[in-house]
Structures are given as C-alpha cells and as structure tokens.
Amino acid sequence: MSGAGTLYSFVICHPPVLPAFQANAPYAVALVELAEDPGLRIVGGVLGAPPESLRIGQKLQVAFEEIAEGVVLPQWRLAP
C-alpha cells in the first residue's frame, strides 16, 4: 500500500482531554480513506498541520509515530 489517502472526516479535540493528551490539545483526529481502496478507512492523528487548516478531501500521507518503546501508531501528514 502506498500510504496515501484522502481526508474523509475529522474532529478537533479541545480540552478537557485525558492528561496524556493535554500538551497536544487542540488536535485533530482524522478518518482517512485509503487511495487503494475507497471503502477502507483508518483513524489517526494529523501531525504538523494546524487543526483549523484541515478540509475534507485533502490528500494525506501516512507517518508512523512511535509513542512508546515498541508502540507505533499510523498518523497522517498533509501530502506534498
């Protein structure tokens, strides 16, 4: 899989949030439709973009983030 996708939907999480997420708030959580299979969608955070700049239909690229030793999550960045 290419790791490319399209922003299908998203929410912006504002405080109050769980303590582990407070430093990142507000942050976006996206539902991304994968390029290879429009029926397949993955949830993940959006890194490196202000939440208010997101728009449905934007192209995204997967970015794997290690959040703890041995724990890696698929996150997303705006595609170039």
N, CA, C and O atoms as a MOPAC input file, in Angstrom:
PM7 MOZYME 1SCF
protein

 N      0.84500 1    -1.17600 1     0.00000 1
 C      0.00000 1     0.00000 1     0.00000 1
 C      0.88900 1     1.23800 1     0.00000 1
 O      1.98400 1     1.24000 1     0.56300 1
 N      0.40100 1     2.27100 1    -0.63400 1
 C      1.20400 1     3.48900 1    -0.79300 1
 C      1.23700 1     4.35700 1     0.45500 1
 O      2.16700 1     5.14200 1     0.63200 1
 N      0.24400 1     4.23000 1     1.31700 1
 C      0.15100 1     5.10600 1     2.48300 1
 C     -0.51500 1     6.42800 1     2.15900 1
 O     -0.57000 1     7.32100 1     3.00400 1
 N     -1.02400 1     6.56000 1     0.93800 1
 C     -1.72000 1     7.78500 1     0.53600 1
 C     -3.20200 1     7.65600 1     0.86400 1
 O     -3.77000 1     6.56400 1     0.82600 1
 N     -3.81300 1     8.78400 1     1.18600 1
 C     -5.23400 1     8.77600 1     1.48400 1
 C     -5.84700 1    10.14700 1     1.34700 1
 O     -5.16900 1    11.13100 1     1.05000 1
 N     -7.15300 1    10.19100 1     1.57100 1
 C     -7.93000 1    11.42000 1     1.47200 1
 C     -8.66100 1    11.63600 1     2.79200 1
 O     -9.21400 1    10.69900 1     3.36700 1
 N     -8.65800 1    12.87300 1     3.26200 1
 C     -9.35400 1    13.20300 1     4.49400 1
 C    -10.85800 1    13.06000 1     4.26900 1
 O    -11.46700 1    13.83800 1     3.53500 1
 N    -11.43800 1    12.05900 1     4.90700 1
 C    -12.86100 1    11.74900 1     4.75500 1
 C    -13.70400 1    12.51800 1     5.77900 1
 O    -14.78000 1    13.02600 1     5.46400 1
 N    -13.18500 1    12.59200 1     7.02000 1
 C    -13.87100 1    13.28800 1     8.10500 1
 C    -12.85600 1    13.54000 1     9.20700 1
 O    -11.79800 1    12.91000 1     9.23000 1
 N    -13.16600 1    14.45800 1    10.12500 1
 C    -12.27200 1    14.70200 1    11.25400 1
 C    -13.00800 1    15.41600 1    12.37300 1
 O    -14.07000 1    16.00800 1    12.17700 1
 N    -12.41000 1    15.34000 1    13.55000 1
 C    -12.87700 1    16.10200 1    14.71100 1
 C    -11.67000 1    16.81200 1    15.29800 1
 O    -10.53500 1    16.35300 1    15.16500 1
 N    -11.92900 1    17.93400 1    15.94700 1
 C    -10.87100 1    18.64800 1    16.64800 1
 C    -11.14300 1    18.50200 1    18.13600 1
 O    -12.17900 1    18.93100 1    18.64300 1
 N    -10.18100 1    17.88100 1    18.82600 1
 C    -10.31700 1    17.63600 1    20.26100 1
 C     -9.77900 1    18.83500 1    21.03700 1
 O     -8.63600 1    19.25400 1    20.85600 1
 N    -10.62700 1    19.37100 1    21.90100 1
 C    -10.28400 1    20.52000 1    22.74100 1
 C    -10.28100 1    20.06800 1    24.19600 1
 O    -10.91300 1    19.06700 1    24.53400 1
 N     -9.56600 1    20.80500 1    25.07300 1
 C     -9.63100 1    20.46800 1    26.50000 1
 C    -11.07100 1    20.55600 1    26.97600 1
 O    -11.83300 1    21.35800 1    26.43500 1
 N    -11.47600 1    19.77000 1    27.95900 1
 C    -10.63800 1    18.85500 1    28.72600 1
 C    -10.44800 1    17.52300 1    27.99800 1
 O    -11.39000 1    16.96100 1    27.43900 1
 N     -9.24000 1    17.04700 1    28.02000 1
 C     -8.88200 1    15.74700 1    27.45200 1
 C     -8.11000 1    14.98200 1    28.51200 1
 O     -7.75600 1    15.53400 1    29.55400 1
 N     -7.85000 1    13.71400 1    28.24400 1
 C     -7.07800 1    12.92700 1    29.19300 1
 C     -5.70500 1    13.56200 1    29.39900 1
 O     -5.17100 1    14.17900 1    28.47800 1
 N     -5.12700 1    13.42100 1    30.59100 1
 C     -3.84000 1    14.06000 1    30.88700 1
 C     -2.74500 1    13.76600 1    29.86700 1
 O     -1.93200 1    14.64500 1    29.58100 1
 N     -2.70000 1    12.57800 1    29.32100 1
 C     -1.65500 1    12.22000 1    28.35700 1
 C     -1.76400 1    13.02400 1    27.06000 1
 O     -0.79400 1    13.10300 1    26.30600 1
 N     -2.92200 1    13.61700 1    26.79000 1
 C     -3.14500 1    14.33500 1    25.53800 1
 C     -3.18400 1    15.85200 1    25.71100 1
 O     -3.27500 1    16.57800 1    24.72000 1
 N     -3.11700 1    16.34700 1    26.95300 1
 C     -3.27600 1    17.77500 1    27.21400 1
 C     -2.25600 1    18.63900 1    26.50000 1
 O     -2.60200 1    19.71600 1    26.01400 1
 N     -1.00500 1    18.19700 1    26.42200 1
 C      0.04000 1    19.01200 1    25.79600 1
 C     -0.20600 1    19.21200 1    24.30600 1
 O      0.30400 1    20.17000 1    23.72500 1
 N     -0.97500 1    18.33100 1    23.67600 1
 C     -1.22200 1    18.41000 1    22.23900 1
 C     -2.51400 1    19.13200 1    21.87500 1
 O     -2.72600 1    19.45300 1    20.70600 1
 N     -3.37400 1    19.39100 1    22.84600 1
 C     -4.69100 1    19.95700 1    22.55600 1
 C     -4.58000 1    21.43800 1    22.18700 1
 O     -3.74800 1    22.14500 1    22.75400 1
 N     -5.39700 1    21.91900 1    21.25400 1
 C     -6.33500 1    21.14500 1    20.45100 1
 C     -5.60000 1    20.36200 1    19.35800 1
 O     -4.57100 1    20.80500 1    18.84800 1
 N     -6.13900 1    19.20400 1    19.01200 1
 C     -5.52900 1    18.36900 1    17.98300 1
 C     -6.62800 1    17.71500 1    17.15700 1
 O     -7.76700 1    17.56700 1    17.60100 1
 N     -6.25000 1    17.32800 1    15.93500 1
 C     -7.21900 1    16.73000 1    15.02200 1
 C     -7.08300 1    15.22000 1    15.01000 1
 O     -5.97400 1    14.68400 1    15.03100 1
 N     -8.21300 1    14.54100 1    14.97500 1
 C     -8.28200 1    13.09700 1    14.76600 1
 C     -9.05300 1    12.90100 1    13.46600 1
 O    -10.18700 1    13.35700 1    13.31700 1
 N     -8.40400 1    12.20700 1    12.52700 1
 C     -8.94500 1    12.11000 1    11.17300 1
 C     -9.41300 1    10.70300 1    10.84100 1
 O     -8.88200 1     9.71500 1    11.34700 1
 N    -10.41500 1    10.63800 1     9.98400 1
 C    -10.84200 1     9.40500 1     9.34000 1
 C    -10.35800 1     9.53200 1     7.89700 1
 O    -10.82700 1    10.38900 1     7.14800 1
 N     -9.40900 1     8.66600 1     7.51600 1
 C     -8.74200 1     8.77100 1     6.22000 1
 C     -9.13000 1     7.59100 1     5.34200 1
 O     -9.03600 1     6.43200 1     5.74600 1
 N     -9.56500 1     7.91600 1     4.13600 1
 C     -9.92300 1     6.89900 1     3.15700 1
 C     -8.67100 1     6.57300 1     2.33700 1
 O     -8.07300 1     7.46500 1     1.73500 1
 N     -8.27800 1     5.29400 1     2.31500 1
 C     -7.05400 1     4.90200 1     1.63400 1
 C     -7.20400 1     4.95600 1     0.12100 1
 O     -8.26000 1     4.63000 1    -0.42100 1
 N     -6.13300 1     5.37100 1    -0.55700 1
 C     -6.15200 1     5.54300 1    -2.01300 1
 C     -6.43300 1     4.22700 1    -2.74200 1
 O     -7.13100 1     4.21800 1    -3.75700 1
 N     -5.89900 1     3.12800 1    -2.23400 1
 C     -6.04900 1     1.84900 1    -2.93100 1
 C     -7.42100 1     1.21100 1    -2.77900 1
 O     -7.79700 1     0.34900 1    -3.57300 1
 N     -8.17000 1     1.62600 1    -1.77000 1
 C     -9.48300 1     1.03000 1    -1.52200 1
 C    -10.38600 1     2.07400 1    -0.87600 1
 O    -10.36100 1     2.22700 1     0.34500 1
 N    -11.18400 1     2.79500 1    -1.66300 1
 C    -12.02600 1     3.85700 1    -1.12300 1
 C    -12.98000 1     3.41700 1    -0.01300 1
 O    -13.48500 1     4.26200 1     0.72600 1
 N    -13.23500 1     2.12700 1     0.12000 1
 C    -14.09600 1     1.65500 1     1.19500 1
 C    -13.35100 1     1.39400 1     2.49400 1
 O    -13.97200 1     1.10200 1     3.51600 1
 N    -12.03500 1     1.49700 1     2.46600 1
 C    -11.21000 1     1.21400 1     3.64200 1
 C    -10.76700 1     2.52600 1     4.26800 1
 O    -10.12200 1     3.34500 1     3.61200 1
 N    -11.11300 1     2.73000 1     5.53900 1
 C    -10.79500 1     3.98000 1     6.23900 1
 C    -10.05800 1     3.67200 1     7.52700 1
 O    -10.34200 1     2.68800 1     8.21000 1
 N     -9.10000 1     4.53900 1     7.84500 1
 C     -8.27300 1     4.37300 1     9.03900 1
 C     -8.32600 1     5.66300 1     9.85000 1
 O     -8.30400 1     6.75700 1     9.28700 1
 N     -8.39500 1     5.52800 1    11.17900 1
 C     -8.40700 1     6.66900 1    12.08300 1
 C     -6.98700 1     6.93900 1    12.55900 1
 O     -6.23000 1     6.00900 1    12.83800 1
 N     -6.62800 1     8.21700 1    12.64900 1
 C     -5.32200 1     8.59300 1    13.16600 1
 C     -5.23800 1    10.09100 1    13.37500 1
 O     -6.08300 1    10.84900 1    12.90000 1
 N     -4.22200 1    10.50000 1    14.08400 1
 C     -3.98800 1    11.92300 1    14.30200 1
 C     -3.39400 1    12.56200 1    13.05700 1
 O     -2.85000 1    11.87800 1    12.19000 1
 N     -3.50700 1    13.88400 1    12.98200 1
 C     -2.89600 1    14.63900 1    11.88700 1
 C     -1.74800 1    15.43600 1    12.48100 1
 O     -1.95000 1    16.27000 1    13.36400 1
 N     -0.54400 1    15.17700 1    11.99300 1
 C      0.66200 1    15.79600 1    12.51500 1
 C      1.09700 1    16.97300 1    11.64400 1
 O      0.95300 1    16.93700 1    10.42200 1
 N      1.62600 1    18.00700 1    12.27700 1
 C      2.26400 1    19.09100 1    11.54200 1
 C      1.35300 1    20.04700 1    10.81400 1
 O      1.82000 1    20.81700 1     9.97500 1
 N      0.07300 1    20.02200 1    11.10600 1
 C     -0.86500 1    20.95700 1    10.46700 1
 C     -1.81100 1    21.50600 1    11.52700 1
 O     -2.34400 1    20.73900 1    12.32900 1
 N     -2.02800 1    22.81300 1    11.54700 1
 C     -2.98800 1    23.35600 1    12.49900 1
 C     -4.37200 1    22.74200 1    12.23800 1
 O     -4.79700 1    22.66300 1    11.08500 1
 N     -5.06800 1    22.31300 1    13.27300 1
 C     -6.37000 1    21.67400 1    13.06700 1
 C     -7.34200 1    22.51600 1    12.24800 1
 O     -8.12300 1    21.97600 1    11.46400 1
 N     -7.29700 1    23.83000 1    12.42400 1
 C     -8.24100 1    24.69100 1    11.70500 1
 C     -7.93700 1    24.78500 1    10.20400 1
 O     -8.74600 1    25.31500 1     9.44300 1
 N     -6.77300 1    24.27300 1     9.77300 1
 C     -6.42800 1    24.31700 1     8.34700 1
 C     -6.94700 1    23.10100 1     7.57600 1
 O     -6.85300 1    23.06700 1     6.34900 1
 N     -7.48400 1    22.11800 1     8.27000 1
 C     -7.92800 1    20.88700 1     7.61100 1
 C     -9.24200 1    21.08700 1     6.86900 1
 O    -10.12900 1    21.81500 1     7.31300 1
 N     -9.33900 1    20.41200 1     5.71600 1
 C    -10.55100 1    20.44800 1     4.90500 1
 C    -10.81700 1    19.05300 1     4.36100 1
 O     -9.88800 1    18.35300 1     3.95700 1
 N    -12.07600 1    18.64900 1     4.35000 1
 C    -12.46600 1    17.36200 1     3.77900 1
 C    -11.96000 1    17.30800 1     2.33700 1
 O    -12.08100 1    18.27800 1     1.58800 1
 N    -11.39400 1    16.16400 1     1.96200 1
 C    -10.90200 1    15.99000 1     0.60600 1
 C     -9.40800 1    16.22800 1     0.44800 1
 O     -8.84600 1    15.92200 1    -0.60400 1
 N     -8.74300 1    16.77600 1     1.48800 1
 C     -7.30000 1    16.98600 1     1.38200 1
 C     -6.57400 1    15.65500 1     1.26700 1
 O     -7.00600 1    14.64600 1     1.82500 1
 N     -5.47300 1    15.66700 1     0.53900 1
 C     -4.63900 1    14.47500 1     0.38000 1
 C     -3.69000 1    14.36800 1     1.57700 1
 O     -3.08700 1    15.35200 1     2.00600 1
 N     -3.57700 1    13.14700 1     2.10100 1
 C     -2.72700 1    12.88400 1     3.26100 1
 C     -1.77400 1    11.73800 1     2.95200 1
 O     -2.00000 1    10.95000 1     2.03400 1
 N     -0.70300 1    11.66100 1     3.74000 1
 C      0.27300 1    10.58500 1     3.63000 1
 C      0.51200 1    10.03400 1     5.03200 1
 O      0.62300 1    10.79600 1     5.99300 1
 N      0.59100 1     8.71500 1     5.14700 1
 C      0.80400 1     8.09500 1     6.45000 1
 C      2.17900 1     8.49000 1     6.99300 1
 O      3.13600 1     8.65200 1     6.23600 1
 N      2.25600 1     8.63900 1     8.30900 1
 C      3.50200 1     8.93400 1     9.01800 1
 C      3.46200 1     8.12400 1    10.30400 1
 O      2.63500 1     8.39500 1    11.17500 1
 N      4.32200 1     7.15300 1    10.43800 1
 C      4.30000 1     6.29000 1    11.61600 1
 C      5.00600 1     6.98100 1    12.77300 1
 O      6.12500 1     7.47100 1    12.62300 1
 N      4.34800 1     7.01900 1    13.92900 1
 C      4.87000 1     7.70800 1    15.10600 1
 C      5.03000 1     6.71400 1    16.25200 1
 O      4.08400 1     6.02200 1    16.62700 1
 N      6.24600 1     6.65400 1    16.80200 1
 C      6.48200 1     5.80100 1    17.96400 1
 C      6.11700 1     6.59300 1    19.20800 1
 O      6.76400 1     7.59100 1    19.52900 1
 N      5.07700 1     6.14700 1    19.91100 1
 C      4.60200 1     6.87800 1    21.09000 1
 C      5.17200 1     6.32900 1    22.39300 1
 O      5.12700 1     6.99400 1    23.42900 1
 N      5.70400 1     5.12300 1    22.33500 1
 C      6.38500 1     4.48300 1    23.45900 1
 C      7.24900 1     3.38300 1    22.86300 1
 O      7.07100 1     3.00300 1    21.70600 1
 N      8.16400 1     2.88400 1    23.63700 1
 C      9.05200 1     1.84500 1    23.12000 1
 C      8.23500 1     0.65100 1    22.63300 1
 O      7.51700 1     0.01600 1    23.40600 1
 N      8.35700 1     0.35800 1    21.33500 1
 C      7.63800 1    -0.76600 1    20.74500 1
 C      6.19700 1    -0.49000 1    20.37900 1
 O      5.50300 1    -1.39200 1    19.91000 1
 N      5.71700 1     0.74700 1    20.58100 1
 C      4.33600 1     1.09700 1    20.24200 1
 C      4.36200 1     2.15800 1    19.14300 1
 O      4.75500 1     3.30000 1    19.37800 1
 N      3.94100 1     1.76600 1    17.94100 1
 C      3.96300 1     2.65900 1    16.78200 1
 C      2.54200 1     2.79500 1    16.24700 1
 O      1.84300 1     1.80300 1    16.03800 1
 N      2.12900 1     4.04000 1    16.03100 1
 C      0.77800 1     4.31200 1    15.52300 1
 C      0.83600 1     4.93400 1    14.13800 1
 O      1.72700 1     5.73400 1    13.85400 1
 N     -0.11300 1     4.57200 1    13.26700 1
 C     -0.20200 1     5.29000 1    11.99500 1
 C     -0.85700 1     6.65400 1    12.24300 1
 O     -1.97100 1     6.73800 1    12.76100 1
 N     -0.16300 1     7.68800 1    11.87300 1
 C     -0.66800 1     9.05300 1    11.94300 1
 C     -0.65500 1     9.58700 1    10.51700 1
 O     -0.32700 1     8.84800 1     9.58900 1
 N     -1.00300 1    10.85000 1    10.32700 1
 C     -1.12200 1    11.41000 1     8.97600 1
 C     -0.48400 1    12.77000 1     8.90500 1
 O     -0.44800 1    13.50500 1     9.89200 1
 N      0.02000 1    13.10600 1     7.73600 1
 C      0.55700 1    14.43500 1     7.40500 1
 C     -0.07400 1    14.85000 1     6.08100 1
 O     -0.44800 1    14.01000 1     5.26300 1
 N     -0.18600 1    16.17000 1     5.88700 1
 C     -0.66800 1    16.65700 1     4.60200 1
 C      0.30900 1    16.20300 1     3.52000 1
 O      1.52400 1    16.27800 1     3.70700 1
 N     -0.21200 1    15.74000 1     2.40400 1
 C      0.63200 1    15.28900 1     1.29400 1
 C      1.26000 1    16.50400 1     0.62000 1
 O      0.64000 1    17.56400 1     0.53800 1
 N      2.49500 1    16.34600 1     0.13700 1
 C      3.15400 1    17.47400 1    -0.55800 1
 C      2.47100 1    17.79800 1    -1.87700 1
 O      2.89500 1    18.71200 1    -2.58300 1

